[in-house]
Amino acid sequence: MAERAIMLEVITPERVVFREEVDSLIVPGSEGLLGVLPDHAPMVATLKIGILSYRKGGERRRVAVAGGFFEVADNHAVVLSDAAERAEEIDVARARAAAERARRRLAERDANWDFERARAALHRALNRLRAAGADTGDLV
């Protein structure tokens, strides 16, 4: 008997980031991490900025997502996000520069900078670095 799989799609307004069958996945739900195995009950959830991880053939992979929506039904899972990148696609130097720029803006507390926007930019950059497996110790 063949093992069941989940068709996972990660979609942004610009592209389909990922479309493959996976063995299991964990998504960053707005209320906490959500684990999904084959034959999961239908569900819709909002996502926060975080790392979607999935297993396929014993190998664990990661995708950085910038919030969005998640739906699963009939072994088909869909993530709709404003931005998403596979770990291997992330430009670590660019993400590190974005994090450093956001930290400087937060430290300055300049009236010309939107504090919440800078905080969100830092959160997104750190998430991208973590998804890529890069060290973030000096940035947090």
N, C-alpha and C positions, 0 to 999 in steps of 0.2 A: 504494500500500500504506500503510495507517494505521500510525503509530508506536505501539509498545507502551508501556503505562503500568503503573504499580504502584498498586494500591489501598492507600492508607495509612490506618490507623486508630490513633488515640491515645486510650486509654481509661483513666480513673481510676475509683475506686470510686463517685464521685459522678456522673460524666457521660462522654459521648463528647465529647472535646475537639475532635477532628478526624476527618473521614472524607471523603476525596477521592482522586481519581486524581492522581498526581504523576509527573514524568519521572524523578526520581532523589532519593535521600535519603542523609543521613549521620547516623548515630546514635552517641551517646557510649558505646561498649561499655566494660565494666569493664577490658578489656585494651587499649583504644585505640579510635580512631574506626573505624567500619565504614561503608564506602560500598556503596550498593546501587543497581544499575541493573536495568532490565527483564530478565527471564529469569535472575535470580540463583539460584544453587544454594540449596536449602532450608538453613535455618540457624536455630538458637536461640542466644540470647546473653543474658547479664545486662548491665544498663546501670548506669552511675554517674550521679551528678548532673551534668548538662551540657545542652548545646543540641543538639536535633535540628534539622537544617536540611534543607530540601527545595527542589527546583526544580519549577516548573510554568509552562510557557509562557515560559521565559526569565527568570522572576522568582524570586528566592530569598527564602524565608520561614523563620522560626525559631519553635521551640516550646521553652520551658524544661521540662525533665523532671527529676524528683527520683529518679532511679534507676528500677529495675524490670526488666522482661523484654522481649525483642524476639524476634519470630519472623517469618521470611519464607519463603514457599513459593508456587509457582504465581502469581507476580506479585501477591501479597497480603501486605502487611506489617502486623504488629500490634505496638503498644507498649502494655504494661500497666504503669502507674506509679501510685504513691501520690498524686502530684500532678503536674499538667502545665498549662501556660498558653501560649496563643498570644502572641507578642510584643505584639500590639496590645491584648491583654486585661490586660496587667500594669500594675498601679498603681505607678508609679515612686516616688512619694512614700512609699507604704506599704513598698515593698521597701527603699528607702533607710533609713527609720526602723528596720526590722528589722535591717538590717546594722549600723547605728550602735549599736543596743541590744546586739547580739551582741558587737561589738567592745569595748564598755564592760565587759560581763561577762567577757570573756576577759582584759582588762587588769586587772580587779580581782582575779582569782584568788580570789574569795570561796569559802569552803568550802561555802556554801549553794548554789552554782551548779555544775551538772554541766558540767565543762570540755568533754567530747566533744559534749554536746548543744549547747552554745553554739557550738562550732566548726562543727558541722553546720548550725546555723541561719545562721551567717555565710556558709558556702559556698552554701546554697540562696538566700539573699538576693542575693549577688553574681551568682549564675547568672541569677536573674530579671532583674537590672539589665542584665547583658550581653545577654541575649536581647532585651530591649526597646531595646537600642542606647544605653542611658544611660551616662554617664561614671562610672567606679568608681575613678578615680585617687586620690581622697582617702580611700577606704575600705579599700584594700589595703595 
